[in-house]
Amino acid sequence: DEYAEADDGGLYGMLLCRALLGHVLVDTERKPDVDAIVQRCQSGAYDSLCGDRWTAVGTFREFVFYDANQVYPAYIIAYRRCTLEQLIASIRQVAAAATLEVATAERAAAERMAADGTGAGAAALGGAAVAAAAEGRPLGDGGSL
């Protein structure tokens, strides 16, 4: 996202691609010799290039492909940048909403069990118990982040 620019609404765009790297030339130089790299890649010895900026200057790895058939754009992602604190607050908000949803389903199941005695409520409560177990928490416990 180093090169992304926000639109008027503050959204950034990104393509998530599937790519076939093949035989990769990895470059870790701080100031790479671009002409030499292009010549090596276009000679047929390499299928793609990894500009390992992580090793060189502590930023990101960049991949370069010389054949468009090696890259398939799979998803378009729109996102907003946020601070770590904003991300944690957002995760807590989603977790609280999910906890409320489970508690509401549990209450409705218990009410059905009491009202009709047919077992429909028990099946719904069983589903809530399975969901709670899958999340590694006791039934009715919303947990915390």
C-alpha atoms as one frame of an Amber mdcrd trajectory, in Angstrom:
protein
   0.000   0.000   0.000   3.081   2.133  -0.183   2.024   3.552  -3.568  -1.757
   3.711  -3.054  -3.682   6.980  -3.068  -7.090   7.455  -1.441 -10.149   8.457
  -3.418 -12.385  11.352  -2.343 -14.114   9.097   0.203 -10.858   7.991   1.845
 -10.863   4.502   0.290  -7.707   2.886  -1.045  -7.725   0.213  -3.726  -5.652
  -2.920  -4.132  -5.619  -5.936  -6.431  -4.990  -9.306  -4.828  -3.490 -11.467
  -7.571  -2.611 -15.086  -8.035   0.813 -15.309  -9.617   3.162 -17.956 -10.957
   6.656 -16.851 -10.007   8.642 -19.582 -11.730  12.423 -19.151 -11.389  12.801
 -15.910  -9.403  15.716 -13.489  -9.507  15.944 -11.998  -6.007  17.584  -8.585
  -5.704  18.465  -7.219  -2.249  20.556  -4.237  -3.338  19.760  -0.835  -1.858
  20.344   0.773  -5.299  19.908  -1.983  -7.891  21.418  -1.826 -11.381  18.112
  -1.766 -13.260  19.574  -2.337 -16.737  21.535  -5.409 -15.592  18.479  -6.854
 -13.836  16.223  -6.350 -16.864  18.830  -7.955 -19.136  19.160 -10.985 -16.811
  15.371 -11.414 -16.612  14.745 -10.970 -20.321  17.515 -13.426 -21.236  15.155
 -16.237 -20.281  17.104 -17.361 -17.213  14.411 -16.001 -14.861  10.623 -15.846
 -14.976  10.157 -13.020 -12.465  11.979 -10.618 -10.202  11.669 -10.094  -6.454
  12.911  -6.685  -5.377  13.492  -7.606  -1.745  13.131  -4.128  -0.254  12.562
  -5.739   3.172  16.154  -6.900   3.260  17.507  -3.803   1.499  15.750  -0.959
   3.337  13.100  -2.468   5.642  10.010  -1.818   3.508   8.209  -4.348   1.266
   9.069  -7.021  -1.264   8.032  -6.125  -4.796   7.471  -8.643  -7.568   7.958
  -7.865 -11.263   6.657 -10.077 -14.051   7.688  -9.837 -17.670   4.826 -12.006
 -18.947   1.262 -10.884 -18.125   0.087 -14.500 -18.419   1.829 -15.249 -15.093
  -0.547 -12.947 -13.155  -4.289 -13.372 -12.566  -6.131 -10.562 -10.723  -8.391
 -12.500  -8.336  -9.918  -9.820  -6.063 -10.376  -6.068  -5.868  -9.987  -4.840
  -2.295 -11.172  -1.422  -1.072  -9.995  -0.395   2.394  -9.384   2.491   4.751
  -6.165   2.956   6.643  -6.434   3.017  10.428  -4.239   3.022  13.503  -3.674
  -0.102  15.591  -5.922   1.363  18.296  -8.735   1.909  15.763  -8.333  -1.662
  14.499  -8.556  -3.124  18.018 -11.643  -1.011  18.808 -13.299  -2.215  15.593
 -12.537  -5.871  16.402 -14.017  -5.433  19.885 -17.158  -3.876  18.411 -17.648
  -6.790  15.993 -17.007  -9.319  18.791 -19.582  -7.607  21.037 -22.192  -7.712
  18.259 -21.499 -11.420  17.666 -21.817 -12.108  21.405 -25.194 -10.344  21.478
 -26.342 -12.397  18.483 -25.399 -15.682  20.206 -27.055 -14.625  23.478 -30.247
 -13.706  21.591 -30.261 -17.088  19.807 -29.724 -18.908  23.112 -32.594 -17.042
  24.760 -34.945 -17.723  21.818 -34.035 -21.420  21.881 -34.676 -21.664  25.611
 -38.056 -19.933  25.180 -39.023 -22.371  22.382 -38.023 -25.328  24.564 -40.175
 -24.057  27.406 -43.129 -23.188  25.167 -43.523 -26.126  22.802 -41.623 -29.047
  24.273 -41.011 -30.404  20.735 -37.239 -30.259  20.909 -36.968 -27.505  18.273
 -35.573 -25.221  20.915 -33.126 -27.874  22.027 -31.854 -28.217  18.457 -31.317
 -24.464  18.192 -29.626 -24.354  21.601 -27.474 -27.279  20.491 -26.400 -25.226
  17.451 -25.407 -22.351  19.739 -23.452 -24.814  21.907 -21.642 -26.173  18.846
 -20.752 -22.621  17.752 -19.490 -21.789  21.254 -17.411 -24.968  21.386 -15.920
 -24.235  17.951 -14.843 -20.843  19.250 -13.301 -22.428  22.348 -15.584 -20.709
  24.861 -18.277 -21.851  27.262 -21.902 -21.429  26.159 -23.145 -17.947  27.014
 -19.664 -16.489  27.551 -18.959 -13.650  25.139 -15.254 -13.640  25.987 -13.099
 -10.591  25.453 -10.261  -9.362  23.288
